[in-house]
Amino acid sequence: MAPSPVATGPSASWRPHPAFRRLDHTDVLSDLRRRRVLPWLAANIASWAIIAAAIAMAAAWPWSLPLALLAIASRQHALAVLMHDGAHGLICDSSTGNLLLANVLAAWPLGITTQGFRRSHIAHHAHTQTTRDPDLMRKLQLGADDWQCPMSRAKVMRILLRDLCGRGLWNMGRRLLWYGSAAAGAGKQPARGQSPWAIGRLLFFVALVRTLTLGGWWVEFAIYWLAPLLLLLPAILRVRSLAEHFALPHTFDLTSSRDTHAPWLERQVFGPCGINWHLVHHLHPDIPFHALQRAHRLLRGVPNYAAHGSFCTSYLFGRSSVLSALSEKKNVASNFP
């Protein structure tokens, strides 16, 4: 029997498949690893432009508000993924520039910090789906049964409906508090050198409050920013989390994460900015978001990647979707200890 994906000690995701050769010694990896700030800026600007367009659409045609809020939530998700690249130091070569871009243009508007997310996320990579994985432990504390696989489509839909009806508000609040601290996941006071960032974040929020007050835009802020962030985004993030690491054998690194090659529209909501290539990301976390698909194509020529890797072609629809994988008992040895 495959070992439990939640176990003490080193993560199962650390152990390479015995016949799997990574890309570490190939000539193309240095190019894939190259930090390029322009693709990141382009994705960030596009996300903010879509948010602005969605707000303008809803203001002009009130009947389009649900669609506008979904579009905004999807771009908030994209901003979170871009911040995730910053947490890995993949935006640019300058560590200060990396944090400045990730915080000001992505993390702070979402109410979190790149440093706080990073302290938790690096542990997630080191101990994926074990009792030392802070991401998994936080999920279980909020409701272990909601993550127990296998689970039927009906159960998934009930959980998502509860998220959309307000339960996700509590979960997102906890997430914001956790990632909002520069010491998140460390159990310590913020490290030396964090003070300038704390001051910068404070000034950011002072400027935001002043702008909203002078413009009289608090109602619009609540509708167009807080509503999608607190009500829609939790359900979106749940689908993505289930897709990335659940209903998997967790015997080797190839079977601890999943790639979801979903249609374009699904990716915009559940897997923006290349985060759908999550198996590739865990195998090579030093590759920026814009090169993950290229890395996937190269990995297809590596022995056992295609044979033993975990892949789906949709998040929600079809027999090879994440929803179908979640209901299959053969994928799961044991979820929790």
C-alpha positions as CSV (number, residue, x, y, z in Angstrom):
1,M,0.0,0.0,0.0
2,A,1.2,3.5,-0.8
3,P,2.2,5.5,2.3
4,S,-0.2,8.1,3.7
5,P,0.3,11.5,2.1
6,V,0.1,13.0,5.5
7,A,2.9,11.5,7.7
8,T,5.6,12.8,9.9
9,G,9.1,13.0,8.7
10,P,10.4,14.0,5.3
11,S,7.8,14.6,2.6
12,A,6.9,11.9,0.2
13,S,7.2,14.6,-2.5
14,W,11.0,14.8,-1.8
15,R,11.6,11.2,-3.1
16,P,12.2,11.2,-6.8
17,H,10.9,8.3,-8.9
18,P,13.8,5.9,-9.3
19,A,13.6,6.1,-13.1
20,F,12.8,9.8,-13.3
21,R,15.5,12.2,-14.6
22,R,14.8,15.8,-14.0
23,L,15.8,18.7,-16.3
24,D,18.6,19.8,-13.9
25,H,21.4,19.0,-16.3
26,T,19.9,19.9,-19.6
27,D,21.1,22.9,-21.6
28,V,17.6,24.5,-21.7
29,L,17.1,24.8,-18.0
30,S,19.3,27.9,-17.6
31,D,17.0,29.6,-20.1
32,L,13.9,28.4,-18.4
33,R,15.1,29.7,-15.1
34,R,16.0,33.1,-16.4
35,R,14.1,35.9,-14.5
36,R,12.4,38.2,-16.9
37,V,10.5,41.1,-15.4
38,L,8.6,42.1,-18.6
39,P,6.3,39.0,-18.7
40,W,5.5,39.5,-15.1
41,L,4.7,43.2,-15.6
42,A,2.6,42.4,-18.7
43,A,0.5,39.8,-16.8
44,N,0.1,42.2,-13.9
45,I,-1.0,45.1,-16.0
46,A,-3.4,42.9,-17.9
47,S,-5.0,41.7,-14.7
48,W,-5.5,45.3,-13.4
49,A,-6.8,46.4,-16.8
50,I,-9.4,43.5,-16.8
51,I,-10.4,44.5,-13.3
52,A,-10.9,48.1,-14.4
53,A,-12.9,47.0,-17.5
54,A,-15.1,44.7,-15.4
55,I,-15.9,47.6,-13.0
56,A,-16.7,49.9,-15.9
57,M,-18.9,47.2,-17.5
58,A,-20.9,46.7,-14.3
59,A,-21.3,50.4,-13.8
60,A,-22.6,50.8,-17.4
61,W,-24.8,47.6,-17.4
62,P,-25.8,46.7,-13.8
63,W,-27.2,43.3,-15.0
64,S,-23.6,42.3,-15.8
65,L,-22.6,42.6,-12.1
66,P,-22.3,38.8,-11.5
67,L,-20.1,38.4,-14.5
68,A,-18.0,41.4,-13.6
69,L,-17.5,40.1,-10.0
70,L,-16.4,36.7,-11.4
71,A,-13.9,38.4,-13.7
72,I,-12.5,40.5,-10.9
73,A,-12.2,37.4,-8.6
74,S,-10.3,35.6,-11.4
75,R,-7.9,38.5,-11.7
76,Q,-7.5,38.7,-7.9
77,H,-6.5,35.0,-8.3
78,A,-4.0,36.0,-11.0
79,L,-2.5,38.7,-8.8
80,A,-2.1,36.1,-6.0
81,V,-0.3,33.8,-8.4
82,L,2.0,36.6,-9.6
83,M,2.7,37.3,-5.9
84,H,3.5,33.6,-5.6
85,D,6.3,34.0,-8.2
86,G,7.6,36.9,-6.1
87,A,7.6,34.6,-3.0
88,H,10.0,32.3,-5.0
89,G,12.1,35.3,-6.0
90,L,11.3,34.7,-9.7
91,I,10.3,38.2,-10.9
92,C,13.7,39.8,-11.2
93,D,17.3,39.3,-10.0
94,S,17.1,42.1,-7.4
95,S,15.7,40.8,-4.2
96,T,14.5,44.3,-3.2
97,G,12.9,44.8,-6.6
98,N,11.3,41.4,-6.5
99,L,9.6,42.2,-3.1
100,L,8.7,45.7,-4.2
101,L,6.9,44.6,-7.3
102,A,5.2,41.6,-5.6
103,N,4.0,43.5,-2.6
104,V,2.9,46.8,-4.1
105,L,1.3,45.4,-7.3
106,A,-0.1,42.1,-6.1
107,A,0.2,41.2,-2.4
108,W,-0.7,44.4,-0.5
109,P,-3.9,45.1,-2.6
110,L,-5.0,41.6,-1.5
111,G,-4.3,42.3,2.1
112,I,-1.3,40.0,2.5
113,T,2.5,40.2,2.3
114,T,4.9,38.3,0.0
115,Q,7.1,37.7,3.0
116,G,4.3,36.2,5.1
117,F,3.2,34.0,2.2
118,R,6.8,32.9,1.5
119,R,7.5,31.7,5.1
120,S,4.5,29.3,4.9
121,H,4.9,28.4,1.2
122,I,8.5,27.3,1.4
123,A,7.6,24.8,4.1
124,H,4.8,23.6,1.9
125,H,7.3,22.8,-0.9
126,A,9.6,21.0,1.6
127,H,6.9,18.9,3.2
128,T,4.1,18.7,0.7
129,Q,0.9,17.0,2.1
130,T,2.5,16.0,5.4
131,T,1.8,17.0,9.0
132,R,4.7,19.5,8.5
133,D,3.0,21.2,5.6
134,P,1.4,24.4,7.0
135,D,-0.9,24.8,4.1
136,L,-2.4,21.3,4.6
137,M,-2.6,21.7,8.4
138,R,-4.5,25.0,8.0
139,K,-7.0,23.4,5.7
140,L,-7.6,20.5,8.2
141,Q,-8.0,22.9,11.1
142,L,-10.8,24.7,9.2
143,G,-12.6,21.4,8.3
144,A,-10.9,18.1,7.7
145,D,-14.0,16.4,6.2
146,D,-14.0,19.1,3.4
147,W,-10.7,17.7,2.2
148,Q,-11.2,14.0,2.7
149,C,-11.0,12.1,-0.6
150,P,-12.5,10.3,-2.3
151,M,-15.4,12.8,-2.5
152,S,-18.4,12.7,-4.9
153,R,-19.2,15.5,-7.3
154,A,-22.3,16.3,-5.1
155,K,-20.2,16.7,-2.0
156,V,-17.8,19.0,-3.9
157,M,-20.6,21.1,-5.1
158,R,-22.2,21.4,-1.6
159,I,-18.8,22.5,-0.2
160,L,-18.4,25.1,-3.0
161,L,-22.0,26.3,-2.5
162,R,-21.3,26.8,1.2
163,D,-18.2,28.8,0.3
164,L,-20.2,31.0,-2.0
165,C,-22.9,31.5,0.6
166,G,-20.5,33.0,3.1
167,R,-18.6,30.1,4.7
168,G,-15.6,31.1,2.6
169,L,-15.6,34.5,4.3
170,W,-14.3,33.0,7.5
171,N,-11.7,30.9,5.7
172,M,-10.5,33.8,3.7
173,G,-10.4,36.0,6.8
174,R,-8.1,33.4,8.4
175,R,-6.0,33.2,5.3
176,L,-5.6,37.0,5.2
177,L,-4.5,37.1,8.8
178,W,-2.1,34.3,8.3
179,Y,-0.4,35.7,5.2
180,G,-0.8,39.3,6.3
181,S,2.0,38.9,8.8
182,A,5.6,39.1,7.8
183,A,6.3,36.4,10.3
184,A,3.5,34.0,9.1
185,G,4.4,30.4,9.4
186,A,7.5,31.1,11.4
187,G,6.0,31.5,14.9
188,K,8.4,34.3,15.5
189,Q,8.6,38.1,15.4
190,P,9.3,39.6,12.0
191,A,12.9,39.2,11.0
192,R,15.3,42.1,11.0
193,G,14.9,44.2,7.9
194,Q,11.1,43.8,7.8
195,S,10.5,47.3,9.4
196,P,10.8,49.2,6.1
197,W,8.4,46.9,4.5
198,A,5.9,47.2,7.4
199,I,6.1,51.0,7.1
200,G,5.7,50.8,3.4
201,R,2.6,48.6,3.8
202,L,1.2,51.0,6.4
203,L,1.7,53.9,4.0
204,F,0.0,51.9,1.3
205,F,-3.1,51.4,3.3
206,V,-3.2,55.0,4.6
207,A,-3.1,56.2,0.9
208,L,-5.8,53.7,0.0
209,V,-8.1,54.8,2.9
210,R,-7.5,58.5,2.1
211,T,-8.2,57.9,-1.6
212,L,-11.4,56.0,-0.9
213,T,-12.6,58.6,1.6
214,L,-11.9,61.6,-0.5
215,G,-13.5,60.0,-3.6
216,G,-16.5,58.7,-1.6
217,W,-15.8,55.2,-3.1
218,W,-16.2,53.0,0.0
219,V,-19.4,51.4,-1.3
220,E,-17.8,50.7,-4.7
221,F,-14.7,49.3,-3.0
222,A,-16.9,46.9,-1.0
223,I,-18.8,45.8,-4.0
224,Y,-16.1,45.5,-6.6
225,W,-13.1,44.5,-4.5
226,L,-14.1,43.0,-1.1
227,A,-17.1,41.0,-2.4
228,P,-15.2,39.0,-5.0
229,L,-12.2,38.7,-2.7
230,L,-14.1,37.4,0.3
231,L,-17.0,35.5,-1.3
232,L,-15.9,34.2,-4.7
233,L,-12.2,33.8,-4.4
234,P,-12.4,31.2,-1.6
235,A,-14.4,28.8,-3.8
236,I,-12.0,29.4,-6.7
237,L,-9.0,28.7,-4.4
238,R,-10.6,25.5,-3.1
239,V,-11.0,24.1,-6.6
240,R,-7.4,24.9,-7.3
241,S,-6.2,23.4,-4.1
242,L,-8.1,20.2,-4.7
243,A,-6.7,20.0,-8.2
244,E,-3.1,20.5,-7.1
245,H,-2.5,18.0,-4.4
246,F,-5.6,15.9,-3.5
247,A,-6.7,12.4,-4.6
248,L,-3.1,11.5,-5.4
249,P,-1.1,8.5,-4.3
250,H,1.8,10.6,-2.9
251,T,4.3,7.8,-3.4
252,F,6.9,9.9,-5.3
253,D,7.4,13.5,-6.4
254,L,5.7,12.7,-9.7
255,T,2.6,11.5,-7.8
256,S,2.3,14.3,-5.2
257,S,1.1,17.1,-7.5
258,R,-1.1,17.4,-10.5
259,D,-1.0,19.3,-13.9
260,T,-4.3,20.5,-15.1
261,H,-4.3,21.2,-18.9
262,A,-7.7,22.8,-18.8
263,P,-9.5,24.8,-21.5
264,W,-8.5,28.5,-21.7
265,L,-11.6,29.9,-19.9
266,E,-11.3,27.4,-17.0
267,R,-7.6,28.3,-16.6
268,Q,-8.4,32.0,-16.4
269,V,-10.5,31.3,-13.3
270,F,-8.9,28.3,-11.6
271,G,-5.3,28.2,-13.0
272,P,-4.2,31.6,-14.2
273,C,-0.6,32.6,-15.0
274,G,0.6,29.0,-15.4
275,I,-0.3,27.8,-11.9
276,N,-2.2,24.9,-13.6
277,W,1.2,23.4,-14.4
278,H,1.6,22.6,-10.7
279,L,3.4,19.3,-11.0
280,V,6.1,21.1,-13.1
281,H,6.2,23.9,-10.5
282,H,6.9,21.4,-7.7
283,L,9.5,19.6,-9.7
284,H,11.2,22.8,-10.6
285,P,10.1,25.7,-8.3
286,D,12.9,27.9,-9.7
287,I,11.1,28.2,-13.1
288,P,9.0,31.4,-13.5
289,F,5.3,31.2,-14.3
290,H,5.8,32.2,-18.0
291,A,8.1,29.2,-18.7
292,L,6.2,26.4,-16.9
293,Q,4.3,25.3,-20.0
294,R,7.5,25.1,-22.0
295,A,9.0,23.1,-19.2
296,H,6.0,20.7,-19.3
297,R,6.6,20.2,-23.0
298,L,10.3,19.3,-22.4
299,L,9.4,17.0,-19.5
300,R,7.2,15.0,-21.8
301,G,10.4,13.6,-23.3
302,V,11.8,12.7,-19.9
303,P,11.4,9.0,-19.0
304,N,8.4,8.2,-16.7
305,Y,7.1,11.8,-16.5
306,A,4.2,11.0,-18.9
307,A,3.8,7.5,-17.5
308,H,3.7,8.3,-13.8
309,G,2.9,12.0,-13.6
310,S,-0.6,13.1,-12.6
311,F,-2.6,15.0,-15.2
312,C,-6.2,16.2,-15.9
313,T,-7.7,18.0,-18.9
314,S,-10.3,20.0,-17.0
315,Y,-11.1,21.2,-13.6
316,L,-14.9,20.6,-13.7
317,F,-16.0,18.8,-16.9
318,G,-15.4,15.4,-18.4
319,R,-14.1,12.0,-17.3
320,S,-10.5,13.2,-17.1
321,S,-11.4,16.3,-15.0
322,V,-10.3,17.0,-11.4
323,L,-13.9,16.4,-10.2
324,S,-13.7,12.9,-11.6
325,A,-10.3,12.2,-10.1
326,L,-11.5,13.3,-6.7
327,S,-14.2,10.6,-6.7
328,E,-11.9,7.7,-7.8
329,K,-10.9,5.5,-4.9
330,K,-8.0,4.1,-6.8
331,N,-6.1,7.4,-6.6
332,V,-6.2,7.5,-2.8
333,A,-4.4,5.3,-0.3
334,S,-5.1,7.4,2.8
335,N,-5.7,11.1,3.1
336,F,-4.9,11.8,6.8
337,P,-3.1,10.0,9.6
